[in-house]
Amino acid sequence: MALTLLIFRHAKSGWDADSDHQRTLTELGQQQAKFMGEQLKERAIQPDLVICSSALRAKTTMDLAMTAGEWECDSNITDALYNTTVADTLNLIKQFSDHDKVVMLIGHEPTWSELVQALSSEAVAFATAGMCCLQFDREHWKDTEAGTAELLWYEQP
């Protein structure tokens, strides 16, 4: 049974905030997040779990995409995906429950491009609200390693 990892960069955000962590989505960003949620629905992909950066722009992206895509799944907000590294994110992936076959991570650049490169050896430059789908020919998340994923697609609004 294959495992699927969806990697989703937050939508377009503004710069008018007290801190980077509190940046909000622009009107365009709100439209992008909704569009990407709808796109996943059209692909008939339903995440089992969404894990999202604690940054406001990422949380808002998640909320809008989940509503637009009608994803009925658990979601977790974590500081672990804000200013993370590829190594730390890979360690997080290895801890996923095998019950969750399709997991989405919502976070930031440049980590997402670097993560896709590490996992699939494919180069992807994430635009805002860009999303990719990686598939692992593995039964257990703990067995995921660099170079073991296949990039199935990348899409952006």
N, CA, C and O of each residue as an XYZ file, in Angstrom:
628
protein
N       0.847     -1.189      0.000
C       0.000      0.000      0.000
C       0.882      1.237      0.000
O       1.749      1.392      0.860
N       0.659      2.103     -0.953
C       1.464      3.314     -1.069
C       1.006      4.365     -0.059
O      -0.152      4.399      0.357
N       1.934      5.201      0.309
C       1.667      6.342      1.183
C       1.784      7.608      0.339
O       2.656      7.706     -0.525
N       0.912      8.566      0.589
C       0.884      9.797     -0.192
C       1.129     10.994      0.715
O       0.506     11.133      1.767
N       2.046     11.853      0.289
C       2.359     13.083      1.008
C       2.051     14.259      0.095
O       2.614     14.384     -0.993
N       1.151     15.118      0.553
C       0.833     16.352     -0.152
C       1.572     17.489      0.537
O       1.468     17.658      1.752
N       2.311     18.259     -0.232
C       3.058     19.381      0.321
C       2.461     20.652     -0.282
O       2.409     20.816     -1.500
N       2.016     21.539      0.595
C       1.229     22.712      0.204
C       1.885     23.943      0.813
O       2.022     24.048      2.032
N       2.287     24.871     -0.046
C       2.835     26.138      0.447
C       1.675     27.096      0.720
O       0.699     27.127     -0.029
N       1.786     27.862      1.780
C       0.745     28.841      2.098
C       0.497     29.765      0.912
O       1.370     29.967      0.069
N      -0.693     30.315      0.864
C      -1.087     31.227     -0.211
C      -0.435     32.607     -0.013
O       0.236     32.858      0.988
N      -0.653     33.480     -0.989
C      -0.033     34.820     -1.013
C      -0.397     35.614      0.238
O      -1.566     35.766      0.593
N       0.641     36.108      0.885
C       0.435     36.879      2.114
C       0.980     38.291      1.949
O       1.813     38.567      1.086
N       0.483     39.170      2.805
C       0.965     40.538      2.820
C       2.129     40.677      3.785
O       2.531     39.719      4.446
N       2.658     41.880      3.852
C       3.816     42.149      4.708
C       3.475     43.105      5.838
O       4.350     43.472      6.623
N       2.227     43.508      5.930
C       1.812     44.491      6.921
C       1.371     43.796      8.209
O       0.178     43.650      8.476
N       2.349     43.375      8.994
C       2.053     42.686     10.260
C       3.151     43.009     11.262
O       4.248     43.425     10.891
N       2.839     42.814     12.524
C       3.824     43.082     13.584
C       4.987     42.107     13.556
O       6.092     42.439     13.986
N       4.739     40.895     13.048
C       5.803     39.894     12.970
C       5.560     38.998     11.765
O       4.449     38.949     11.237
N       6.582     38.299     11.335
C       6.458     37.363     10.222
C       5.385     36.322     10.531
O       4.611     35.943      9.652
N       5.342     35.872     11.756
C       4.412     34.824     12.182
C       2.955     35.272     12.051
O       2.071     34.428     11.901
N       2.687     36.568     12.103
C       1.318     37.101     12.088
C       0.879     37.640     10.727
O      -0.180     38.259     10.626
N       1.673     37.416      9.684
C       1.293     37.904      8.361
C      -0.010     37.254      7.900
O      -0.219     36.056      8.094
N      -0.875     38.047      7.295
C      -2.177     37.562      6.841
C      -2.183     37.362      5.325
O      -1.311     37.863      4.615
N      -3.179     36.625      4.848
C      -3.328     36.428      3.416
C      -3.903     37.681      2.768
O      -4.734     38.380      3.349
N      -3.444     37.943      1.562
C      -4.041     39.005      0.756
C      -5.353     38.471      0.176
O      -5.682     37.296      0.340
N      -6.087     39.339     -0.496
C      -7.312     38.884     -1.170
C      -6.977     37.818     -2.208
O      -7.690     36.823     -2.331
N      -5.886     38.025     -2.960
C      -5.438     37.026     -3.924
C      -5.120     35.713     -3.209
O      -5.490     34.640     -3.684
N      -4.442     35.798     -2.082
C      -4.098     34.604     -1.324
C      -5.324     33.824     -0.878
O      -5.328     32.593     -0.903
N      -6.350     34.530     -0.475
C      -7.592     33.856     -0.077
C      -8.194     33.107     -1.262
O      -8.672     31.982     -1.114
N      -8.169     33.730     -2.432
C      -8.683     33.079     -3.642
C      -7.828     31.860     -3.996
O      -8.358     30.817     -4.379
N      -6.495     31.994     -3.867
C      -5.587     30.880     -4.179
C      -5.867     29.679     -3.278
O      -5.937     28.545     -3.752
N      -6.026     29.929     -1.988
C      -6.254     28.840     -1.036
C      -7.543     28.096     -1.362
O      -7.574     26.865     -1.355
N      -8.593     28.836     -1.644
C      -9.867     28.210     -1.998
C      -9.733     27.402     -3.293
O     -10.230     26.281     -3.394
N      -9.059     27.989     -4.273
C      -8.868     27.316     -5.558
C      -8.147     25.982     -5.386
O      -8.547     24.975     -5.969
N      -7.093     25.979     -4.590
C      -6.323     24.748     -4.414
C      -7.128     23.688     -3.653
O      -6.993     22.494     -3.922
N      -7.953     24.118     -2.717
C      -8.840     23.165     -2.050
C      -9.797     22.526     -3.040
O     -10.029     21.317     -3.001
N     -10.353     23.342     -3.930
C     -11.261     22.836     -4.960
C     -10.531     21.914     -5.937
O     -11.092     20.913     -6.381
N      -9.291     22.244     -6.270
C      -8.511     21.413     -7.188
C      -8.291     20.019     -6.622
O      -8.385     19.027     -7.345
N      -8.001     19.946     -5.342
C      -7.784     18.639     -4.724
C      -9.085     17.836     -4.733
O      -9.076     16.623     -4.946
N     -10.188     18.518     -4.502
C     -11.497     17.852     -4.558
C     -11.748     17.300     -5.959
O     -12.230     16.177     -6.108
N     -11.421     18.090     -6.990
C     -11.600     17.634     -8.370
C     -10.728     16.421     -8.686
O     -11.101     15.586     -9.509
N      -9.597     16.325     -8.050
C      -8.717     15.169     -8.230
C      -9.182     13.965     -7.397
O      -8.591     12.887     -7.455
N     -10.243     14.175     -6.628
C     -10.799     13.129     -5.748
C      -9.768     12.650     -4.720
O      -9.684     11.463     -4.403
N      -8.993     13.603     -4.213
C      -8.018     13.291     -3.167
C      -8.512     13.900     -1.869
O      -8.816     15.091     -1.804
N      -8.587     13.084     -0.851
C      -9.055     13.500      0.468
C      -7.939     13.212      1.471
O      -7.628     12.046      1.714
N      -7.332     14.239      2.055
C      -6.316     13.963      3.083
C      -6.941     13.248      4.286
O      -8.090     13.496      4.653
N      -6.160     12.369      4.876
C      -6.554     11.738      6.139
C      -6.169     12.635      7.306
O      -6.802     12.607      8.362
N      -5.125     13.431      7.104
C      -4.594     14.304      8.139
C      -3.909     15.498      7.496
O      -3.195     15.350      6.504
N      -4.123     16.673      8.055
C      -3.411     17.884      7.627
C      -2.613     18.387      8.824
O      -3.152     18.559      9.917
N      -1.322     18.619      8.602
C      -0.450     19.189      9.627
C       0.034     20.522      9.091
O       0.602     20.598      8.001
N      -0.195     21.573      9.866
C       0.001     22.934      9.372
C       0.922     23.738     10.280
O       0.887     23.607     11.503
N       1.739     24.566      9.661
C       2.561     25.530     10.381
C       1.672     26.430     11.237
O       0.520     26.697     10.895
N       2.223     26.882     12.336
C       1.483     27.764     13.242
C       1.399     29.211     12.744
O       0.711     30.027     13.357
N       2.083     29.542     11.649
C       2.011     30.901     11.108
C       0.584     31.194     10.652
O      -0.075     30.331     10.071
N       0.114     32.398     10.912
C      -1.258     32.775     10.594
C      -1.584     32.557      9.118
O      -2.672     32.080      8.799
N      -0.661     32.898      8.208
C      -0.924     32.739      6.777
C      -1.103     31.273      6.393
O      -1.883     30.959      5.494
N      -0.389     30.380      7.064
C      -0.539     28.948      6.794
C      -1.866     28.434      7.354
O      -2.566     27.669      6.691
N      -2.208     28.850      8.565
C      -3.466     28.415      9.176
C      -4.668     28.885      8.358
O      -5.625     28.134      8.168
N      -4.617     30.121      7.878
C      -5.718     30.639      7.073
C      -5.805     29.893      5.747
O      -6.902     29.592      5.277
N      -4.664     29.593      5.141
C      -4.635     28.792      3.915
C      -5.313     27.450      4.159
O      -6.141     27.011      3.361
N      -4.960     26.806      5.262
C      -5.550     25.516      5.593
C      -7.060     25.622      5.747
O      -7.805     24.830      5.168
N      -7.509     26.594      6.522
C      -8.947     26.731      6.785
C      -9.731     26.947      5.495
O     -10.764     26.313      5.279
N      -9.243     27.838      4.641
C      -9.945     28.139      3.394
C      -9.931     26.952      2.435
O     -10.948     26.647      1.811
N      -8.792     26.286      2.314
C      -8.685     25.133      1.409
C      -9.530     23.964      1.909
O     -10.180     23.282      1.117
N      -9.520     23.732      3.224
C     -10.319     22.632      3.778
C     -11.812     22.861      3.524
O     -12.535     21.929      3.173
N     -12.258     24.076      3.699
C     -13.669     24.389      3.473
C     -14.024     24.248      2.000
O     -15.024     23.617      1.658
N     -13.207     24.831      1.125
C     -13.478     24.785     -0.316
C     -13.403     23.361     -0.860
O     -14.175     22.989     -1.744
N     -12.484     22.576     -0.339
C     -12.305     21.208     -0.814
C     -13.177     20.189     -0.101
O     -13.211     19.014     -0.467
N     -13.885     20.659      0.929
C     -14.736     19.784      1.730
C     -13.958     18.590      2.292
O     -14.434     17.454      2.280
N     -12.748     18.879      2.786
C     -11.943     17.824      3.390
C     -12.475     17.563      4.787
O     -12.570     18.479      5.605
N     -12.809     16.357      5.048
C     -13.271     15.973      6.376
C     -12.188     15.113      7.003
O     -12.220     13.884      6.937
N     -11.243     15.786      7.603
C     -10.108     15.074      8.186
C      -9.630     15.824      9.419
O     -10.014     16.968      9.660
N      -8.799     15.168     10.179
C      -8.182     15.811     11.329
C      -7.135     16.798     10.844
O      -6.553     16.636      9.771
N      -6.907     17.822     11.655
C      -5.842     18.777     11.352
C      -5.125     19.144     12.645
O      -5.721     19.188     13.722
N      -3.844     19.401     12.508
C      -3.013     19.805     13.636
C      -2.207     21.032     13.250
O      -1.668     21.119     12.146
N      -2.135     21.975     14.174
C      -1.309     23.166     14.006
C      -0.059     22.959     14.855
O      -0.152     22.563     16.017
N       1.114     23.227     14.272
C       2.346     22.997     15.021
C       3.408     24.055     14.716
O       3.547     24.517     13.584
N       4.142     24.418     15.747
C       5.301     25.293     15.559
C       6.421     24.561     14.825
O       7.330     25.195     14.289
N       6.360     23.232     14.800
C       7.428     22.431     14.194
C       7.579     22.682     12.694
O       8.639     22.402     12.135
N       6.548     23.201     12.031
C       6.651     23.474     10.592
C       6.933     24.934     10.279
O       6.975     25.319      9.111
N       7.124     25.746     11.302
C       7.482     27.148     11.099
C       8.993     27.260     11.290
O       9.516     26.914     12.349
N       9.690     27.741     10.268
C      11.169     27.808     10.288
C      11.788     26.438     10.509
O      12.741     26.296     11.275
N      11.249     25.440      9.842
C      11.761     24.087      9.988
C      12.873     23.811      8.981
O      13.169     24.634      8.115
N      13.468     22.657      9.113
C      14.494     22.194      8.181
C      14.006     20.917      7.510
O      13.033     20.308      7.954
N      14.675     20.521      6.455
C      14.340     19.271      5.779
C      14.519     18.100      6.742
O      13.660     17.221      6.813
N      15.619     18.081      7.477
C      15.878     16.966      8.405
C      14.793     16.878      9.472
O      14.310     15.787      9.775
N      14.407     18.015     10.042
C      13.353     17.998     11.063
C      12.011     17.575     10.482
O      11.249     16.861     11.134
N      11.717     18.009      9.260
C      10.458     17.631      8.630
C      10.447     16.143      8.305
O       9.427     15.478      8.482
N      11.563     15.621      7.836
C      11.645     14.179      7.565
C      11.446     13.380      8.855
O      10.784     12.342      8.846
N      12.011     13.854      9.949
C      11.782     13.184     11.242
C      10.308     13.216     11.623
O       9.790     12.238     12.162
N       9.628     14.323     11.351
C       8.198     14.424     11.621
C       7.419     13.424     10.766
O       6.525     12.741     11.266
N       7.757     13.339      9.488
C       7.084     12.411      8.569
C       7.218     10.976      9.077
O       6.253     10.212      9.027
N       8.372     10.611      9.552
C       8.614      9.246     10.045
C       7.744      8.898     11.257
O       7.591      7.725     11.597
N       7.177      9.918     11.906
C       6.337      9.693     13.085
C       4.846      9.605     12.751
O       4.036      9.352     13.642
N       4.466      9.810     11.482
C       3.053      9.738     11.117
C       2.509      8.356     11.437
O       3.231      7.359     11.381
N       1.242      8.312     11.769
C       0.557      7.043     11.995
C       0.328      6.344     10.654
O      -0.058      6.987      9.677
N       0.560      5.053     10.605
C       0.321      4.294      9.384
C      -1.164      4.238      9.037
O      -1.527      3.873      7.919
N      -2.006      4.590      9.972
C      -3.448      4.672      9.723
C      -3.742      5.778      8.705
O      -4.687      5.662      7.925
N      -2.944      6.844      8.708
C      -3.106      7.982      7.801
C      -2.306      7.731      6.535
O      -1.082      7.863      6.530
N      -2.997      7.371      5.464
C      -2.332      7.034      4.194
C      -2.053      8.255      3.330
O      -1.130      8.244      2.515
N      -2.851      9.314      3.506
C      -2.678     10.556      2.743
C      -2.531     11.688      3.753
O      -3.488     12.046      4.440
N      -1.320     12.250      3.838
C      -1.042     13.317      4.798
C      -0.614     14.562      4.037
O       0.162     14.494      3.083
N      -1.136     15.697      4.480
C      -0.765     16.981      3.891
C       0.023     17.806      4.892
O      -0.340     17.885      6.065
N       1.099     18.416      4.428
C       1.863     19.380      5.212
C       1.654     20.752      4.596
O       1.772     20.909      3.381
N       1.343     21.755      5.423
C       1.190     23.123      4.942
C       2.248     23.983      5.623
O       2.305     24.065      6.850
N       3.081     24.618      4.811
C       4.158     25.404      5.391
C       4.787     26.360      4.396
O       4.093     27.062      3.661
N       6.121     26.377      4.385
C       6.846     27.521      3.833
C       8.022     27.131      2.927
O       8.525     26.008      2.939
N       8.411     28.118      2.160
C       9.642     28.057      1.376
C      10.761     28.666      2.208
O      10.484     29.497      3.073
N      11.998     28.290      1.983
C      12.480     27.395      0.930
C      12.437     25.918      1.319
O      12.837     25.061      0.532
N      11.963     25.619      2.510
C      11.997     24.239      2.993
C      11.223     23.293      2.090
O      11.680     22.176      1.846
N      10.062     23.707      1.586
C       9.265     22.781      0.783
C       9.980     22.359     -0.489
O       9.966     21.177     -0.831
N      10.608     23.295     -1.204
C      11.364     22.929     -2.408
C      12.516     21.990     -2.069
O      12.777     21.021     -2.782
N      13.189     22.289     -0.984
C      14.312     21.452     -0.551
C      13.828     20.065     -0.131
O      14.509     19.071     -0.386
N      12.674     19.990      0.502
C      12.120     18.703      0.940
C      11.750     17.835     -0.260
O      12.066     16.646     -0.288
N      11.088     18.423     -1.242
C      10.722     17.659     -2.439
C      11.975     17.148     -3.144
O      12.022     16.001     -3.589
N      12.977     17.998     -3.241
C      14.246     17.588     -3.864
C      14.866     16.417     -3.102
O      15.332     15.454     -3.711
N      14.870     16.501     -1.783
C      15.462     15.438     -0.970
C      14.681     14.128     -1.088
O      15.277     13.055     -1.182
N      13.367     14.215     -1.084
C      12.550     12.996     -1.086
C      12.434     12.351     -2.459
O      12.373     11.126     -2.565
N      12.401     13.175     -3.525
C      12.123     12.635     -4.858
C      13.229     12.849     -5.877
O      13.171     12.291     -6.972
N      14.237     13.647     -5.538
C      15.301     14.034     -6.468
C      14.773     14.880     -7.628
O      15.437     15.010     -8.657
N      13.576     15.456     -7.462
C      12.982     16.336     -8.469
C      13.045     17.775     -7.971
O      12.880     18.040     -6.780
N      13.284     18.695     -8.894
C      13.342     20.110     -8.535
C      11.970     20.751     -8.741
O      11.412     20.721     -9.838
N      11.442     21.330     -7.668
C      10.169     22.058     -7.722
C      10.383     23.373     -6.991
O      10.846     23.392     -5.850
N      10.044     24.474     -7.654
C      10.098     25.785     -7.013
C       8.659     26.169     -6.678
O       7.873     26.477     -7.573
N       8.320     26.152     -5.414
C       6.951     26.391     -4.982
C       6.557     27.853     -5.103
O       7.150     28.723     -4.467
N       5.550     28.113     -5.926
C       4.906     29.420     -5.945
C       3.973     29.464     -4.738
O       3.701     28.429     -4.130
N       3.482     30.647     -4.386
C       2.519     30.705     -3.293
C       1.306     29.860     -3.674
O       0.820     29.913     -4.804
N       0.832     29.084     -2.708
C      -0.283     28.149     -2.859
C       0.046     26.984     -3.782
O      -0.856     26.268     -4.217
N       1.316     26.788     -4.084
C       1.711     25.623     -4.860
C       1.550     24.354     -4.031
O       1.726     24.364     -2.813
N       1.212     23.265     -4.711
C       1.010     21.995     -4.032
C       1.590     20.873     -4.885
O       1.470     20.877     -6.110
N       2.217     19.918     -4.218
C       2.686     18.757     -4.951
C       2.234     17.488     -4.243
O       1.869     17.493     -3.067
N       2.274     16.414     -4.999
C       1.883     15.107     -4.494
C       3.054     14.154     -4.668
O       3.528     13.921     -5.780
N       3.506     13.613     -3.556
C       4.576     12.625     -3.550
C       3.992     11.282     -3.119
O       3.129     11.216     -2.244
N       4.472     10.229     -3.741
C       4.021      8.896     -3.353
C       5.223      8.041     -2.977
O       6.249      8.035     -3.657
N       5.065      7.328     -1.885
C       6.091      6.420     -1.385
C       5.590      4.996     -1.550
O       4.466      4.684     -1.157
N       6.409      4.136     -2.123
C       6.069      2.723     -2.227
C       6.504      2.040     -0.927
O       7.417      1.215     -0.902
N       5.818      2.415      0.135
C       6.135      1.944      1.482
C       4.822      1.655      2.208
O       3.774      2.188      1.844
N       4.886      0.827      3.215
C       3.721      0.553      4.052
C       3.749      1.351      5.345
O       2.716      1.547      5.985
N       4.936      1.810      5.726
C       5.098      2.487      7.009
C       5.815      3.819      6.811
O       6.842      3.896      6.137
N       5.252      4.865      7.411
C       5.886      6.180      7.337
C       7.295      6.155      7.906
O       8.159      6.886      7.423
N       7.546      5.348      8.903
C       8.876      5.302      9.521
C       9.950      4.858      8.533
O      11.139      5.076      8.766
N       9.532      4.231      7.425
C      10.476      3.744      6.421
C      10.747      4.754      5.300
O      11.492      4.455      4.366
N      10.145      5.950      5.388
C      10.403      6.954      4.358
C      11.799      7.540      4.553
O      12.234      7.823      5.669
N      12.467      7.707      3.445
C      13.835      8.236      3.463
C      14.034      9.125      2.243
O      13.217      9.137      1.322
N      15.116      9.852      2.257
C      15.485     10.670      1.100
C      15.591      9.769     -0.127
O      16.120      8.659     -0.055
N      15.086     10.257     -1.242
C      15.192      9.537     -2.499
C      14.194      8.408     -2.684
O      14.318      7.647     -3.644
N      13.202      8.267     -1.796
C      12.270      7.136     -1.894
C      10.882      7.525     -2.406
O      10.004      6.667     -2.497
N      10.669      8.784     -2.739
C       9.351      9.226     -3.196
C       9.353      9.456     -4.705
O      10.383      9.742     -5.315
N       8.173      9.321     -5.276
C       7.960      9.669     -6.674
C       7.073     10.920     -6.701
O       6.015     10.949     -6.071
N       7.505     11.939     -7.427
C       6.700     13.147     -7.597
C       5.638     12.843     -8.648
O       5.951     12.631     -9.820
N       4.368     12.824     -8.212
C       3.279     12.530     -9.136
C       2.811     13.772     -9.870
O       2.510     13.712    -11.062
N       2.745     14.902     -9.171
C       2.338     16.146     -9.803
C       2.680     17.347     -8.929
O       2.873     17.242     -7.718
N       2.744     18.480     -9.595
C       2.875     19.775     -8.929
C       1.869     20.698     -9.595
O       1.749     20.715    -10.820
N       1.144     21.467     -8.784
C       0.160     22.398     -9.328
C       0.214     23.693     -8.558
O       0.533     23.714     -7.369
N      -0.097     24.763     -9.237
C      -0.200     26.075     -8.594
C      -1.375     26.820     -9.196
O      -1.774     26.549    -10.329
N      -1.927     27.753     -8.446
C      -3.093     28.480     -8.978
C      -2.707     29.399    -10.136
O      -3.565     30.081    -10.695
